[in-house]
Amino acid sequence: MKNIVITGTSRGIGYELISIFAKAGYQVLALSRNDEPVRKLNFENVTALSCDIGKKEDLDEVSDFISSEWGNVDILINNAGKLINKAFAELTAEDFEIVYRTNVMGVVGLTQIVLPLMPKEGHVVNISTMGGVQGSMKFPGLSAYSSSKAAIITLTELLAEEYKETGPSFNVLALGAVQTEMLEEAFPGYKAPLSAEEMAAYIADFSLTGNKYYNGKLLQVSNSTP
C-alpha cells in the first residue's frame, strides 16, 4: 500500500490522477485550494485538504497530517500550477510573485516537508511544460509561467544529484498540449490531441515505475506544438 501526495487536484490532470490511484487502492492526499471537487468523489482512501502550497501555514497542516496519519510518503506528484497569460510589458512584479509562489516556492516547501518521510525507493515527480524546456518553441504571454516551470526542471536535476545516495528519485515531465482548463487559459480555442484523463494515466504509471529506470531526468511528453 503506497501513500501518494498530489497537488493541484481540483481540476484537470490532478483531478483525474485522484480517481486512478484511488481505484487502484492507494492512499492519496489531495492538495488544492479548492478541495470540494475531490471531496465529492467520496473515495474512502482519499483525503482532500484545502491547501495553498504557497502559504507556510497551509504546508504546516499538511506536515501535521502526514506525520500523524501516515508516517511516510512513497510518491509526491508536484502537479499544481499557476498561469498568468499577459504580455511581458504588462506583467507586474506581483504577477511574477504569484506565479513563482505556487510553481516554484510551493514545490520547494512541500518537497522539503515530504523528503524526510520518503524511503530510498520513493519517487518525486515534478510536472513542468514544454515551454520550460531550453530550445523548445516559446509563446508570447507566458513568460512568467514558462520561466517558473524551467526553474522546476533545473531544481529536479539538482535534487536528484543531492539525494542520489539516499534517495528518493526525482524526475520531471515536460508536458505538451493536454485538453485542460489551463490550456484554454494559455491558448484559447486550441484543441489538444490528449485529454486530461489520458495524460493522467501516463503520469500515474510513470510515478509508480519510472524511478526504476530514471533519476534526475527530464522527459518530454508531447506529440504536438504547443
C-alpha atoms as a printed R data frame, in Angstrom:
    type eleno elety resid chain resno       x      y       z
1   ATOM     1    CA   MET     A     1   0.000  0.000   0.000
2   ATOM     2    CA   LYS     A     2   1.611  3.236  -1.166
3   ATOM     3    CA   ASN     A     3   0.942  6.698   0.218
4   ATOM     4    CA   ILE     A     4   0.712  9.284  -2.549
5   ATOM     5    CA   VAL     A     5   0.588 13.085  -2.284
6   ATOM     6    CA   ILE     A     6  -0.713 15.064  -5.259
7   ATOM     7    CA   THR     A     7  -1.076 18.826  -5.666
8   ATOM     8    CA   GLY     A     8  -3.388 20.735  -7.990
9   ATOM     9    CA   THR     A     9  -6.235 18.239  -7.702
10  ATOM    10    CA   SER     A    10  -9.327 20.390  -8.161
11  ATOM    11    CA   ARG     A    11  -9.365 20.072 -11.944
12  ATOM    12    CA   GLY     A    12  -7.587 18.722 -14.998
13  ATOM    13    CA   ILE     A    13  -4.802 16.184 -14.716
14  ATOM    14    CA   GLY     A    14  -4.574 16.327 -10.925
15  ATOM    15    CA   TYR     A    15  -8.275 15.581 -10.555
16  ATOM    16    CA   GLU     A    16  -8.026 12.596 -12.901
17  ATOM    17    CA   LEU     A    17  -4.993 11.259 -11.006
18  ATOM    18    CA   ILE     A    18  -7.088 11.005  -7.842
19  ATOM    19    CA   SER     A    19  -9.533  8.556  -9.392
20  ATOM    20    CA   ILE     A    20  -6.783  6.458 -10.955
21  ATOM    21    CA   PHE     A    21  -4.854  5.970  -7.723
22  ATOM    22    CA   ALA     A    22  -7.925  5.636  -5.511
23  ATOM    23    CA   LYS     A    23  -9.447  2.923  -7.690
24  ATOM    24    CA   ALA     A    24  -6.103  1.084  -7.588
25  ATOM    25    CA   GLY     A    25  -6.308  1.010  -3.802
26  ATOM    26    CA   TYR     A    26  -3.616  3.524  -2.859
27  ATOM    27    CA   GLN     A    27  -3.853  6.035  -0.039
28  ATOM    28    CA   VAL     A    28  -3.996  9.534  -1.527
29  ATOM    29    CA   LEU     A    29  -3.618 13.006  -0.060
30  ATOM    30    CA   ALA     A    30  -5.139 15.535  -2.462
31  ATOM    31    CA   LEU     A    31  -3.988 19.128  -2.061
32  ATOM    32    CA   SER     A    32  -5.709 22.055  -3.731
33  ATOM    33    CA   ARG     A    33  -7.040 25.444  -2.733
34  ATOM    34    CA   ASN     A    34 -10.482 24.145  -3.710
35  ATOM    35    CA   ASP     A    35 -10.981 20.733  -2.103
36  ATOM    36    CA   GLU     A    36 -14.679 20.347  -2.935
37  ATOM    37    CA   PRO     A    37 -14.316 18.528  -6.292
38  ATOM    38    CA   VAL     A    38 -12.238 15.774  -4.700
39  ATOM    39    CA   ARG     A    39 -14.449 15.516  -1.610
40  ATOM    40    CA   LYS     A    40 -17.447 14.915  -3.861
41  ATOM    41    CA   LEU     A    41 -15.728 11.825  -5.286
42  ATOM    42    CA   ASN     A    42 -16.265 10.142  -1.893
43  ATOM    43    CA   PHE     A    43 -13.283  7.815  -2.013
44  ATOM    44    CA   GLU     A    44 -12.599  6.302   1.411
45  ATOM    45    CA   ASN     A    45  -8.856  6.136   0.735
46  ATOM    46    CA   VAL     A    46  -8.543  9.784  -0.367
47  ATOM    47    CA   THR     A    47  -8.059 12.722   1.997
48  ATOM    48    CA   ALA     A    48  -8.702 16.162   0.500
49  ATOM    49    CA   LEU     A    49  -7.147 19.168   2.188
50  ATOM    50    CA   SER     A    50  -7.733 22.782   1.225
51  ATOM    51    CA   CYS     A    51  -4.160 23.937   0.758
52  ATOM    52    CA   ASP     A    52  -2.374 26.832  -0.884
53  ATOM    53    CA   ILE     A    53   1.134 25.388  -1.209
54  ATOM    54    CA   GLY     A    54   2.495 28.920  -1.361
55  ATOM    55    CA   LYS     A    55   1.452 29.524   2.268
56  ATOM    56    CA   LYS     A    56   3.537 28.206   5.150
57  ATOM    57    CA   GLU     A    57   0.562 27.757   7.469
58  ATOM    58    CA   ASP     A    58  -1.140 25.503   4.920
59  ATOM    59    CA   LEU     A    59   2.027 23.455   4.459
60  ATOM    60    CA   ASP     A    60   2.263 23.068   8.237
61  ATOM    61    CA   GLU     A    61  -1.184 21.450   8.210
62  ATOM    62    CA   VAL     A    62  -0.030 19.054   5.511
63  ATOM    63    CA   SER     A    63   3.034 18.166   7.565
64  ATOM    64    CA   ASP     A    64   0.891 17.516  10.635
65  ATOM    65    CA   PHE     A    65  -1.447 15.239   8.692
66  ATOM    66    CA   ILE     A    66   1.311 13.161   7.129
67  ATOM    67    CA   SER     A    67   3.192 12.778  10.391
68  ATOM    68    CA   SER     A    68   0.136 11.827  12.441
69  ATOM    69    CA   GLU     A    69  -1.867  9.776   9.938
70  ATOM    70    CA   TRP     A    70   0.680  8.187   7.598
71  ATOM    71    CA   GLY     A    71   4.225  8.481   8.863
72  ATOM    72    CA   ASN     A    72   5.683  8.112   5.368
73  ATOM    73    CA   VAL     A    73   5.141  9.129   1.747
74  ATOM    74    CA   ASP     A    74   6.051  6.921  -1.204
75  ATOM    75    CA   ILE     A    75   5.212  9.235  -4.113
76  ATOM    76    CA   LEU     A    76   4.941 13.005  -4.402
77  ATOM    77    CA   ILE     A    77   3.489 14.484  -7.587
78  ATOM    78    CA   ASN     A    78   4.012 18.246  -7.760
79  ATOM    79    CA   ASN     A    79   1.301 18.983 -10.279
80  ATOM    80    CA   ALA     A    80  -0.111 22.339  -9.114
81  ATOM    81    CA   GLY     A    81   0.425 25.256 -11.441
82  ATOM    82    CA   LYS     A    82  -0.454 28.928 -11.668
83  ATOM    83    CA   LEU     A    83  -0.637 30.581 -15.083
84  ATOM    84    CA   ILE     A    84  -0.971 34.254 -15.971
85  ATOM    85    CA   ASN     A    85  -1.293 34.930 -19.704
86  ATOM    86    CA   LYS     A    86  -0.203 38.514 -20.211
87  ATOM    87    CA   ALA     A    87   2.249 40.419 -22.397
88  ATOM    88    CA   PHE     A    88   5.613 40.847 -20.692
89  ATOM    89    CA   ALA     A    89   5.353 44.636 -20.736
90  ATOM    90    CA   GLU     A    90   2.099 44.391 -18.793
91  ATOM    91    CA   LEU     A    91   3.284 41.905 -16.179
92  ATOM    92    CA   THR     A    92   3.886 43.322 -12.727
93  ATOM    93    CA   ALA     A    93   6.274 42.164 -10.049
94  ATOM    94    CA   GLU     A    94   3.227 40.902  -8.176
95  ATOM    95    CA   ASP     A    95   2.207 38.793 -11.194
96  ATOM    96    CA   PHE     A    96   5.603 37.117 -11.203
97  ATOM    97    CA   GLU     A    97   5.469 36.613  -7.438
98  ATOM    98    CA   ILE     A    98   2.046 34.970  -7.655
99  ATOM    99    CA   VAL     A    99   3.180 32.539 -10.333
100 ATOM   100    CA   TYR     A   100   6.525 31.723  -8.723
101 ATOM   101    CA   ARG     A   101   4.955 31.354  -5.265
102 ATOM   102    CA   THR     A   102   2.963 28.359  -6.477
103 ATOM   103    CA   ASN     A   103   5.093 26.966  -9.293
104 ATOM   104    CA   VAL     A   104   8.480 27.214  -7.573
105 ATOM   105    CA   MET     A   105   8.321 28.075  -3.881
106 ATOM   106    CA   GLY     A   106   5.288 25.866  -3.294
107 ATOM   107    CA   VAL     A   107   7.135 22.926  -4.816
108 ATOM   108    CA   VAL     A   108  10.200 23.706  -2.718
109 ATOM   109    CA   GLY     A   109   8.214 23.992   0.515
110 ATOM   110    CA   LEU     A   110   6.163 20.827   0.072
111 ATOM   111    CA   THR     A   111   9.133 18.794  -1.111
112 ATOM   112    CA   GLN     A   112  11.147 19.826   1.951
113 ATOM   113    CA   ILE     A   113   8.308 18.618   4.171
114 ATOM   114    CA   VAL     A   114   7.910 15.277   2.437
115 ATOM   115    CA   LEU     A   115  11.548 14.304   1.817
116 ATOM   116    CA   PRO     A   116  12.391 13.219   5.384
117 ATOM   117    CA   LEU     A   117   9.374 10.883   5.251
118 ATOM   118    CA   MET     A   118  10.255  9.192   1.949
119 ATOM   119    CA   PRO     A   119  12.091  5.871   1.602
120 ATOM   120    CA   LYS     A   120  15.068  5.431  -0.697
121 ATOM   121    CA   GLU     A   121  12.802  3.865  -3.312
122 ATOM   122    CA   GLY     A   122  10.405  6.819  -3.165
123 ATOM   123    CA   HIS     A   123   9.695  8.969  -6.211
124 ATOM   124    CA   VAL     A   124   9.181 12.713  -6.611
125 ATOM   125    CA   VAL     A   125   7.573 13.581  -9.949
126 ATOM   126    CA   ASN     A   126   7.552 17.249 -10.910
127 ATOM   127    CA   ILE     A   127   5.210 18.418 -13.654
128 ATOM   128    CA   SER     A   128   6.647 21.036 -15.986
129 ATOM   129    CA   THR     A   129   5.798 22.146 -19.503
130 ATOM   130    CA   MET     A   130   7.395 22.021 -22.929
131 ATOM   131    CA   GLY     A   131   7.554 25.813 -22.738
132 ATOM   132    CA   GLY     A   132  10.061 25.445 -19.897
133 ATOM   133    CA   VAL     A   133  12.471 23.295 -21.904
134 ATOM   134    CA   GLN     A   134  15.540 25.052 -23.249
135 ATOM   135    CA   GLY     A   135  15.408 25.258 -27.040
136 ATOM   136    CA   SER     A   136  11.714 24.446 -27.306
137 ATOM   137    CA   MET     A   137   9.205 26.690 -29.048
138 ATOM   138    CA   LYS     A   138   8.130 29.590 -26.829
139 ATOM   139    CA   PHE     A   139   4.898 31.562 -26.862
140 ATOM   140    CA   PRO     A   140   4.146 35.225 -26.026
141 ATOM   141    CA   GLY     A   141   2.213 35.906 -22.864
142 ATOM   142    CA   LEU     A   142   3.690 33.003 -20.921
143 ATOM   143    CA   SER     A   143   6.989 34.463 -19.716
144 ATOM   144    CA   ALA     A   144   6.121 34.139 -16.011
145 ATOM   145    CA   TYR     A   145   4.624 30.662 -16.300
146 ATOM   146    CA   SER     A   146   7.194 29.088 -18.623
147 ATOM   147    CA   SER     A   147  10.196 30.540 -16.810
148 ATOM   148    CA   SER     A   148   8.871 29.240 -13.480
149 ATOM   149    CA   LYS     A   149   8.467 25.789 -14.965
150 ATOM   150    CA   ALA     A   150  12.005 25.984 -16.357
151 ATOM   151    CA   ALA     A   151  13.203 26.524 -12.778
152 ATOM   152    CA   ILE     A   152  11.491 23.287 -11.744
153 ATOM   153    CA   ILE     A   153  13.387 21.349 -14.411
154 ATOM   154    CA   THR     A   154  16.746 22.515 -13.070
155 ATOM   155    CA   LEU     A   155  15.631 22.004  -9.461
156 ATOM   156    CA   THR     A   156  14.733 18.393 -10.263
157 ATOM   157    CA   GLU     A   157  18.177 17.724 -11.703
158 ATOM   158    CA   LEU     A   158  19.870 19.300  -8.687
159 ATOM   159    CA   LEU     A   159  17.852 17.331  -6.143
160 ATOM   160    CA   ALA     A   160  18.469 14.045  -7.934
161 ATOM   161    CA   GLU     A   161  22.202 14.692  -7.630
162 ATOM   162    CA   GLU     A   162  21.983 15.792  -3.999
163 ATOM   163    CA   TYR     A   163  19.954 12.744  -2.942
164 ATOM   164    CA   LYS     A   164  21.429 10.139  -5.294
165 ATOM   165    CA   GLU     A   165  22.948  8.108  -2.442
166 ATOM   166    CA   THR     A   166  19.993  8.164  -0.057
167 ATOM   167    CA   GLY     A   167  17.003  8.544  -2.358
168 ATOM   168    CA   PRO     A   168  14.318  9.251  -3.264
169 ATOM   169    CA   SER     A   169  14.429  9.572  -7.039
170 ATOM   170    CA   PHE     A   170  13.469 12.822  -8.766
171 ATOM   171    CA   ASN     A   171  12.179 13.171 -12.311
172 ATOM   172    CA   VAL     A   172  10.368 15.885 -14.247
173 ATOM   173    CA   LEU     A   173   7.804 15.560 -17.027
174 ATOM   174    CA   ALA     A   174   7.531 18.415 -19.521
175 ATOM   175    CA   LEU     A   175   4.008 18.132 -20.865
176 ATOM   176    CA   GLY     A   176   2.817 19.221 -24.249
177 ATOM   177    CA   ALA     A   177  -0.759 20.186 -25.067
178 ATOM   178    CA   VAL     A   178  -3.400 18.495 -22.913
179 ATOM   179    CA   GLN     A   179  -7.070 19.461 -23.007
180 ATOM   180    CA   THR     A   180  -7.399 21.185 -19.639
181 ATOM   181    CA   GLU     A   181  -8.714 24.461 -18.278
182 ATOM   182    CA   MET     A   182  -5.142 25.720 -18.041
183 ATOM   183    CA   LEU     A   183  -4.552 25.028 -21.746
184 ATOM   184    CA   GLU     A   184  -7.636 27.097 -22.526
185 ATOM   185    CA   GLU     A   185  -6.177 29.961 -20.468
186 ATOM   186    CA   ALA     A   186  -2.912 29.791 -22.410
187 ATOM   187    CA   PHE     A   187  -4.266 29.035 -25.890
188 ATOM   188    CA   PRO     A   188  -7.972 29.949 -26.110
189 ATOM   189    CA   GLY     A   189  -9.807 27.805 -28.644
190 ATOM   190    CA   TYR     A   190  -6.952 25.344 -29.217
191 ATOM   191    CA   LYS     A   191  -7.938 21.668 -29.200
192 ATOM   192    CA   ALA     A   192  -5.293 19.359 -27.786
193 ATOM   193    CA   PRO     A   193  -4.719 15.794 -29.010
194 ATOM   194    CA   LEU     A   194  -4.728 14.372 -25.471
195 ATOM   195    CA   SER     A   195  -7.339 14.514 -22.736
196 ATOM   196    CA   ALA     A   196  -6.546 15.151 -19.083
197 ATOM   197    CA   GLU     A   197  -7.563 11.555 -18.312
198 ATOM   198    CA   GLU     A   198  -5.141 10.147 -20.892
199 ATOM   199    CA   MET     A   199  -2.213 12.191 -19.598
200 ATOM   200    CA   ALA     A   200  -3.093 11.343 -16.000
201 ATOM   201    CA   ALA     A   201  -2.906  7.638 -16.839
202 ATOM   202    CA   TYR     A   202   0.602  8.121 -18.216
203 ATOM   203    CA   ILE     A   203   1.739 10.155 -15.202
204 ATOM   204    CA   ALA     A   204   0.266  7.653 -12.753
205 ATOM   205    CA   ASP     A   205   2.126  4.765 -14.359
206 ATOM   206    CA   PHE     A   206   5.354  6.765 -14.544
207 ATOM   207    CA   SER     A   207   5.159  7.744 -10.882
208 ATOM   208    CA   LEU     A   208   4.808  4.099  -9.891
209 ATOM   209    CA   THR     A   209   7.515  2.649 -12.135
210 ATOM   210    CA   GLY     A   210   9.618  5.421 -13.694
211 ATOM   211    CA   ASN     A   211  12.120  5.595 -10.836
212 ATOM   212    CA   LYS     A   212  13.276  2.094 -11.734
213 ATOM   213    CA   TYR     A   213  14.693  3.480 -14.967
214 ATOM   214    CA   TYR     A   214  15.225  7.217 -14.452
215 ATOM   215    CA   ASN     A   215  16.608  9.640 -11.889
216 ATOM   216    CA   GLY     A   216  17.252 13.324 -12.451
217 ATOM   217    CA   LYS     A   217  15.792 13.129 -15.935
218 ATOM   218    CA   LEU     A   218  13.610 15.436 -17.982
219 ATOM   219    CA   LEU     A   219  11.129 13.531 -20.119
220 ATOM   220    CA   GLN     A   220   9.332 15.460 -22.834
221 ATOM   221    CA   VAL     A   221   5.794 14.140 -23.043
222 ATOM   222    CA   SER     A   222   4.449 15.805 -26.142
223 ATOM   223    CA   ASN     A   223   3.250 14.894 -29.596
224 ATOM   224    CA   SER     A   224   2.186 18.372 -30.681
225 ATOM   225    CA   THR     A   225   3.023 22.076 -30.570
226 ATOM   226    CA   PRO     A   226   2.028 23.807 -28.394
